Amino acid sequence: MSLKNWDNKTWLSSPSYIKSFNSFLLKQIKLNKNSQILDIGCGRGKILGSLSSKLSLKRKSIGIDIENHKDRDKRIIFKKIDALKFLKKNKKRFDLILLKQTIHLFKIKDIKTILKLSKRLLNSNGKIIIFTLDPIDNEIPTFSIMEKKLNKALIRDKKIIKSISYSFKGKIVRGFSYKVKISKKKYMEMVNSKYISVLLGMSHKLISNGLNEIKKKYKKQISFQDKLICLVLNR
């Protein structure tokens, strides 16, 4: 099963979120109009497209994903391809290789291969920047089964972060946080469309029961901080 709806008309695709995220990203790396960027797991490519416009890039950035969305951003070169296949075949070099909330979707044995291949494709001052949910401090609204699955996933994420930091001498930067204000109705629609990976394997009945929990648990307007940690890997 694949993740189709994480950036489909959610706060993650809103102009304010994208602006805030890209401002944070540009504090971690110096880029200019000549920079070459690769986004692994770009979704609809809205973040990458906005970043390309902000930097007035001379050459289009590349976004890869296993889903070929019809409404993908036209400002990027989109390739529907598996990350490992692309990295093994590609000969272009990049100043930034971005993995935003996608590292957890790969098998642990493949993560090191992906990062090793990515490092070989970096220019001299290039960086790999990985964003993932903060495994220690997160406020994602959940129902009981979703919470158990999320906590289990975050334990795995913590191990991945530790492994990457040790193997690739990475620098962990905490700090990106976005204040989400969303109606309960809209959030329930997002849960029903399985916007986050922990929901993918759940049956219609489990989702339905979860929606009833959310209906009782939260007020009409839901507010929380969407918190990410950032790993910066140098060449």
Backbone hydrogen bonds in HBPLUS format (Angstrom, degrees):
<---DONOR---> <-ACCEPTOR-->    atom                        ^
c    i                          cat <-CA-CA->   ^        H-A-AA   ^      H-
h    n   atom  resd res      DA  || num        DHA   H-A  angle D-A-AA Bond
n    s   type  num  typ     dist DA aas  dist angle  dist       angle   num
A0008-ASN N   A0005-ASN O   3.31 MM   3  4.82 171.7  2.31 102.1 102.0     1
A0013-SER N   A0010-THR O   3.02 MM   3  5.51 162.7  2.05 113.9 119.5     2
A0014-SER N   A0011-TRP O   3.17 MM   3  4.97 161.6  2.20  99.8 105.2     3
A0018-ILE N   A0014-SER O   3.01 MM   4  6.25 172.8  2.01 162.9 164.6     4
A0019-LYS N   A0015-PRO O   2.93 MM   4  6.01 158.8  1.98 145.9 151.8     5
A0020-SER N   A0016-SER O   3.02 MM   4  6.12 161.4  2.06 142.4 147.6     6
A0021-PHE N   A0017-TYR O   2.79 MM   4  5.99 163.4  1.82 157.9 162.8     7
A0022-ASN N   A0018-ILE O   2.95 MM   4  6.03 170.5  1.96 150.2 153.1     8
A0023-SER N   A0019-LYS O   3.05 MM   4  6.15 150.1  2.14 143.2 151.3     9
A0024-PHE N   A0020-SER O   3.14 MM   4  6.38 156.0  2.20 144.3 150.2    10
A0025-LEU N   A0021-PHE O   2.87 MM   4  6.15 160.6  1.91 152.9 159.0    11
A0026-LEU N   A0022-ASN O   2.98 MM   4  6.10 159.6  2.02 146.0 150.0    12
A0027-LYS N   A0024-PHE O   3.07 MM   3  5.33 152.0  2.15 105.6 114.4    13
A0028-GLN N   A0025-LEU O   2.91 MM   3  5.38 152.9  1.99 111.6 120.4    14
A0035-SER N   A0032-ASN O   3.03 MM   3  5.43 166.2  2.05 117.6 121.9    15
A0058-LYS N   A0033-LYS O   2.87 MM  25  5.79 160.8  1.91 161.0 155.3    16
A0095-ASP N   A0036-GLN O   2.76 MM  59  5.32 158.3  1.81 141.9 148.8    17
A0096-LEU N   A0036-GLN O   3.28 MM  60  6.68 151.3  2.37 157.2 159.4    18
A0062-ILE N   A0037-ILE O   2.99 MM  25  6.34 168.4  2.00 163.5 162.8    19
A0038-LEU N   A0096-LEU O   2.90 MM  58  6.31 158.5  1.95 158.0 165.2    20
A0098-LEU N   A0038-LEU O   2.77 MM  60  6.18 163.6  1.80 164.1 167.9    21
A0039-ASP N   A0062-ILE O   2.88 MM  23  6.35 155.9  1.94 156.0 164.0    22
A0064-ILE N   A0039-ASP O   2.96 MM  25  6.33 167.4  1.98 168.7 169.7    23
A0040-ILE N   A0098-LEU O   2.83 MM  58  6.09 160.2  1.87 171.6 176.4    24
A0041-GLY N   A0064-ILE O   2.78 MM  23  5.61 145.1  1.90 145.2 156.5    25
A0042-CYS N   A0064-ILE O   3.06 MM  22  5.84 155.2  2.12 139.9 145.8    26
A0045-GLY N   A0042-CYS O   2.95 MM   3  4.98 154.6  2.02 131.6 129.2    27
A0073-ASP N   A0044-ARG O   2.74 MM  29  6.03 156.7  1.79 167.9 170.4    28
A0049-GLY N   A0045-GLY O   2.85 MM   4  5.89 154.8  1.91 145.6 153.5    29
A0050-SER N   A0046-LYS O   2.98 MM   4  6.06 159.6  2.03 143.1 148.2    30
A0051-LEU N   A0047-ILE O   2.98 MM   4  6.18 156.6  2.03 146.9 153.7    31
A0052-SER N   A0048-LEU O   2.91 MM   4  6.09 153.4  1.98 146.0 153.1    32
A0053-SER N   A0049-GLY O   3.10 MM   4  6.40 152.7  2.18 145.1 151.6    33
A0054-LYS N   A0050-SER O   2.93 MM   4  6.15 158.7  1.98 148.5 154.8    34
A0055-LEU N   A0051-LEU O   3.02 MM   4  6.21 151.5  2.11 148.3 154.5    35
A0056-SER N   A0052-SER O   2.99 MM   4  5.87 113.2  2.45 131.0 147.2    36
A0057-LEU N   A0052-SER O   3.14 MM   5  5.44 163.2  2.17 151.0 155.6    37
A0056-SER N   A0053-SER O   3.13 MM   3  4.86 144.6  2.26  94.0 104.6    38
A0077-ILE N   A0061-SER O   2.79 MM  16  6.04 177.6  1.79 170.4 171.3    39
A0063-GLY N   A0077-ILE O   2.88 MM  14  6.16 163.7  1.91 155.9 158.8    40
A0079-LYS N   A0063-GLY O   2.90 MM  16  6.28 154.5  1.97 160.9 166.1    41
A0065-ASP N   A0079-LYS O   3.18 MM  14  6.63 151.1  2.26 153.6 158.8    42
A0081-ILE N   A0065-ASP O   3.14 MM  16  5.92 128.6  2.42 124.8 134.9    43
A0086-PHE N   A0082-ASP O   3.03 MM   4  6.30 164.0  2.06 158.2 162.9    44
A0087-LEU N   A0083-ALA O   2.93 MM   4  6.11 171.6  1.93 158.6 160.7    45
A0088-LYS N   A0084-LEU O   3.04 MM   4  6.11 151.9  2.12 146.6 153.4    46
A0089-LYS N   A0085-LYS O   3.19 MM   4  6.31 149.2  2.29 144.4 151.7    47
A0090-ASN N   A0086-PHE O   2.80 MM   4  5.73 158.3  1.84 160.5 166.5    48
A0094-PHE N   A0121-LEU O   2.73 MM  27  6.13 150.9  1.81 153.9 164.0    49
A0123-ASN N   A0094-PHE O   2.78 MM  29  5.60 154.5  1.85 146.3 145.5    50
A0127-LYS N   A0095-ASP O   3.01 MM  32  6.25 152.0  2.09 135.8 139.6    51
A0097-ILE N   A0127-LYS O   3.02 MM  30  6.48 154.7  2.08 153.2 159.2    52
A0129-ILE N   A0097-ILE O   2.95 MM  32  6.34 158.0  2.00 153.0 159.6    53
A0099-LEU N   A0129-ILE O   2.96 MM  30  6.32 161.6  2.00 159.0 159.4    54
A0131-PHE N   A0099-LEU O   2.87 MM  32  6.28 163.2  1.89 153.9 156.6    55
A0101-GLN N   A0131-PHE O   2.71 MM  30  5.45 158.2  1.75 135.9 141.7    56
A0105-LEU N   A0102-THR O   2.95 MM   3  5.46 156.8  2.01 116.7 124.3    57
A0106-PHE N   A0103-ILE O   3.30 MM   3  5.84 165.3  2.32 112.7 117.0    58
A0110-ASP N   A0107-LYS O   2.89 MM   3  5.28 136.4  2.08 108.3 120.9    59
A0111-ILE N   A0107-LYS O   3.17 MM   4  6.48 135.2  2.38 149.2 162.0    60
A0111-ILE N   A0108-ILE O   3.25 MM   3  5.26 135.2  2.46  96.8 108.4    61
A0114-ILE N   A0110-ASP O   2.87 MM   4  6.11 164.0  1.90 158.2 162.5    62
A0115-LEU N   A0111-ILE O   2.95 MM   4  6.23 159.9  1.99 153.0 158.2    63
A0116-LYS N   A0112-LYS O   2.86 MM   4  6.01 155.2  1.93 146.8 153.9    64
A0117-LEU N   A0113-THR O   2.92 MM   4  6.08 168.2  1.94 155.7 158.8    65
A0118-SER N   A0114-ILE O   2.90 MM   4  6.01 151.3  1.99 140.5 149.5    66
A0119-LYS N   A0115-LEU O   2.90 MM   4  6.07 156.4  1.96 145.2 150.6    67
A0120-ARG N   A0116-LYS O   3.30 MM   4  6.58 148.5  2.41 142.1 149.4    68
A0121-LEU N   A0118-SER O   2.95 MM   3  5.19 141.1  2.10 103.7 115.5    69
A0122-LEU N   A0119-LYS O   3.27 MM   3  5.36 167.1  2.28 106.1 109.2    70
A0126-GLY N   A0123-ASN O   2.88 MM   3  4.88 163.3  1.91 114.7 118.2    71
A0128-ILE N   A0233-LEU O   2.85 MM 105  5.00 161.9  1.88 147.6 153.7    72
A0233-LEU N   A0128-ILE O   2.81 MM 105  5.00 175.1  1.81 160.8 162.0    73
A0130-ILE N   A0231-LEU O   2.87 MM 101  5.00 163.4  1.90 147.8 153.0    74
A0231-LEU N   A0130-ILE O   2.77 MM 101  5.00 160.9  1.80 148.2 155.0    75
A0132-THR N   A0229-ILE O   3.10 MM  97  5.65 156.8  2.15 153.4 159.7    76
A0229-ILE N   A0132-THR O   2.85 MM  97  5.65 164.0  1.88 169.1 171.9    77
A0134-ASP N   A0227-LYS O   3.11 MM  93  5.77 164.8  2.13 133.1 131.3    78
A0147-GLU N   A0143-PHE O   2.76 MM   4  5.88 154.3  1.83 163.0 172.0    79
A0148-LYS N   A0144-SER O   3.11 MM   4  6.43 156.7  2.17 148.8 154.1    80
A0149-LYS N   A0145-ILE O   3.01 MM   4  6.26 164.9  2.03 152.8 156.7    81
A0150-LEU N   A0146-MET O   2.82 MM   4  5.97 156.3  1.87 148.6 156.0    82
A0151-ASN N   A0147-GLU O   2.88 MM   4  6.04 164.4  1.90 151.1 155.0    83
A0152-LYS N   A0148-LYS O   3.05 MM   4  6.23 155.2  2.12 144.0 150.9    84
A0153-ALA N   A0149-LYS O   2.92 MM   4  6.15 155.1  1.98 145.4 152.5    85
A0154-LEU N   A0150-LEU O   2.81 MM   4  6.05 150.7  1.90 150.6 159.2    86
A0155-ILE N   A0151-ASN O   3.07 MM   4  6.31 141.2  2.23 140.7 149.7    87
A0156-ARG N   A0152-LYS O   3.27 MM   4  6.61 154.9  2.33 142.7 148.7    88
A0157-ASP N   A0153-ALA O   2.87 MM   4  6.18 152.5  1.94 144.5 153.2    89
A0158-LYS N   A0154-LEU O   2.90 MM   4  6.05 150.5  1.98 140.1 147.2    90
A0159-LYS N   A0155-ILE O   3.21 MM   4  6.53 151.3  2.30 142.0 148.6    91
A0160-ILE N   A0156-ARG O   2.96 MM   4  6.30 153.3  2.03 148.8 156.8    92
A0161-ILE N   A0157-ASP O   2.86 MM   4  6.13 164.3  1.89 156.7 159.8    93
A0162-LYS N   A0158-LYS O   3.03 MM   4  6.20 161.4  2.07 144.9 150.1    94
A0163-SER N   A0159-LYS O   2.89 MM   4  6.05 159.0  1.93 147.5 153.6    95
A0164-ILE N   A0160-ILE O   2.88 MM   4  6.09 164.3  1.91 155.6 159.4    96
A0165-SER N   A0161-ILE O   2.93 MM   4  6.05 167.4  1.95 151.4 155.3    97
A0166-TYR N   A0162-LYS O   3.02 MM   4  6.15 151.5  2.10 143.8 151.2    98
A0167-SER N   A0163-SER O   2.89 MM   4  6.00 168.8  1.90 153.1 156.6    99
A0168-PHE N   A0164-ILE O   2.83 MM   4  5.67 159.8  1.87 152.4 157.4   100
A0170-GLY N   A0165-SER O   3.26 MM   5  4.42 140.6  2.42 107.8 118.2   101
A0171-LYS N   A0232-VAL O   3.07 MM  61  5.18 169.5  2.08 140.4 143.3   102
A0232-VAL N   A0171-LYS O   2.88 MM  61  5.18 165.0  1.90 147.8 152.6   103
A0173-VAL N   A0230-CYS O   2.64 MM  57  4.97 172.4  1.64 161.4 163.7   104
A0230-CYS N   A0173-VAL O   2.89 MM  57  4.97 154.7  1.95 144.8 152.1   105
A0228-LEU N   A0176-PHE O   3.00 MM  52  5.48 170.1  2.01 157.2 159.6   106
A0178-TYR N   A0226-ASP O   3.01 MM  48  5.11 153.8  2.08 130.3 138.5   107
A0226-ASP N   A0178-TYR O   2.84 MM  48  5.11 174.1  1.85 147.5 148.1   108
A0180-VAL N   A0224-PHE O   2.76 MM  44  5.36 165.3  1.78 175.7 174.6   109
A0224-PHE N   A0180-VAL O   3.06 MM  44  5.36 151.2  2.15 141.4 149.6   110
A0182-ILE N   A0222-ILE O   2.91 MM  40  5.29 166.3  1.92 155.5 160.0   111
A0222-ILE N   A0182-ILE O   2.71 MM  40  5.29 171.0  1.72 167.2 165.9   112
A0187-TYR N   A0183-SER O   2.97 MM   4  6.27 163.7  2.00 155.9 160.7   113
A0184-LYS N   A0220-LYS O   2.67 MM  36  5.06 163.0  1.70 146.9 145.5   114
A0188-MET N   A0184-LYS O   2.88 MM   4  6.04 154.1  1.95 148.9 155.8   115
A0189-GLU N   A0185-LYS O   3.09 MM   4  6.38 144.3  2.22 141.0 150.7   116
A0190-MET N   A0186-LYS O   3.02 MM   4  6.39 148.6  2.12 145.2 153.7   117
A0191-VAL N   A0187-TYR O   2.93 MM   4  6.28 157.4  1.99 150.6 156.3   118
A0192-ASN N   A0188-MET O   2.93 MM   4  6.08 159.2  1.97 143.9 149.9   119
A0193-SER N   A0189-GLU O   3.00 MM   4  6.24 136.9  2.20 138.9 150.0   120
A0193-SER N   A0190-MET O   3.17 MM   3  5.10 126.9  2.47  91.9 105.6   121
A0195-TYR N   A0190-MET O   3.20 MM   5  5.55 142.4  2.35 141.5 149.8   122
A0194-LYS N   A0191-VAL O   2.94 MM   3  4.94 158.2  1.99 106.1 111.6   123
A0199-LEU N   A0196-ILE O   3.00 MM   3  5.88 165.2  2.02 129.4 134.2   124
A0200-LEU N   A0197-SER O   3.12 MM   3  5.38 158.0  2.17 110.8 117.3   125
A0202-MET N   A0199-LEU O   3.14 MM   3  5.53 162.4  2.17 116.7 122.0   126
A0207-ILE N   A0203-SER O   3.04 MM   4  6.32 164.6  2.06 155.4 159.6   127
A0208-SER N   A0204-HIS O   2.88 MM   4  6.01 159.0  1.92 146.4 152.8   128
A0209-ASN N   A0205-LYS O   2.90 MM   4  6.14 160.5  1.94 151.3 155.9   129
A0210-GLY N   A0206-LEU O   2.88 MM   4  6.04 151.3  1.96 142.6 151.4   130
A0211-LEU N   A0207-ILE O   2.84 MM   4  6.12 150.0  1.92 151.2 159.1   131
A0212-ASN N   A0208-SER O   3.21 MM   4  6.51 147.9  2.31 141.6 149.4   132
A0213-GLU N   A0209-ASN O   3.10 MM   4  6.47 146.8  2.21 141.7 150.8   133
A0214-ILE N   A0210-GLY O   2.93 MM   4  6.28 161.1  1.96 153.3 157.8   134
A0215-LYS N   A0211-LEU O   2.93 MM   4  6.10 153.8  2.00 142.7 150.2   135
A0216-LYS N   A0212-ASN O   3.23 MM   4  6.48 146.7  2.34 140.4 147.3   136
A0216-LYS N   A0213-GLU O   3.14 MM   3  5.30 123.5  2.47  98.2 111.6   137
A0217-LYS N   A0213-GLU O   2.81 MM   4  5.91 150.6  1.90 151.6 161.4   138
A0218-TYR N   A0214-ILE O   3.09 MM   4  5.87 166.2  2.11 153.0 152.1   139
